[in-house]
């Protein structure tokens, strides 16, 4: 069983591949920049699968541009997703 978290496009191709080899897939739509949504991901995964054996924490962003174009909002959004979300999902 695999639980996949996605933002706006459900990973249909991944789901089809998993089902084709006999696995189960459960998709959770969430905005990882919203901590109120992040806190519900693990409980929903456990509710669906019964337990959680492995967490692949691979969401991240890297805004492109020069250091002079990188705003405080860009920094906060990047740190939120790349550090805070990773930490609290792992917790």
N, C-alpha and C positions, 0 to 999 in steps of 0.2 A: 504494500500500500504506500502510495506517495501522495503527499499533500503539497500543492503548489500555490504560492501566493503571487497574485498578479495585480497590477494596478488598473489597467483599462482594457486590455485585450486578453480574454481567456485563452490559455495555451492549448488550443484544440489539437494541434499537431502532436504535442507531447502527450496529451491525454490519449489520443488514438494509438500512439506507439506503445504506451504502457498497457492499454487494454488488449492490444494485439498479441502481446506476449503473456497475457493472462493476469496482469496486475490490475490493481484498482487505483483510480486517481480521484482526488477530491480537490477542487479548486476553491480558494478563498480570495475574494476580491477585497483589497485593502489599500489604503493610501498610507504608505510607511512614513510619510512626513507628519502624520497625525497620530500622536502617542495614544490617544483614546482608542484608535483602531488597532494599533500594535499590541496592546495589552490583551486583546481577545483572540489573537491568532493561535497561540499555543493551546489554550483551553479548547478551542474549536477543533484543532487537529487531534488532540487527545480524545475528545468526545467522539470524533468520527472513527478513529483508528484503534482506540483503546489504550494506546501508549505511544510514546515517542522514543525511537531508538537513536536517530541521527538527525542533526540539524545542519543543513547547508545554508549558511548565512551569507549569501552572495549579492545582495542588493547593494548598489552604490551608484554615486554620480560623480562626475568630474567636469564641471563647467569649463568650457573652452574660452580662451581669451588671454589677454595680457594681465599681469598683476594689477595694472592700473584700471582695468575694466572690471575687476572682481570686487563686487560690492559686499557690504556687511551682510546683506540679505543672502547673497550667494554663499558666503562663508557659513552662515548659520544653517542654511538648508543642507549644505554639504556635510557639515559636522553632525547635524541631526541624523541624517540617513546613514552616513558612513561609520559613525562611532556610537552614538546613543542608541539607535535602533538595534545595531549588532549586539551591544552589551545587554540590553533589556530582553531581547529574544533569547539570548544565551542564558540569562539568569533563570 
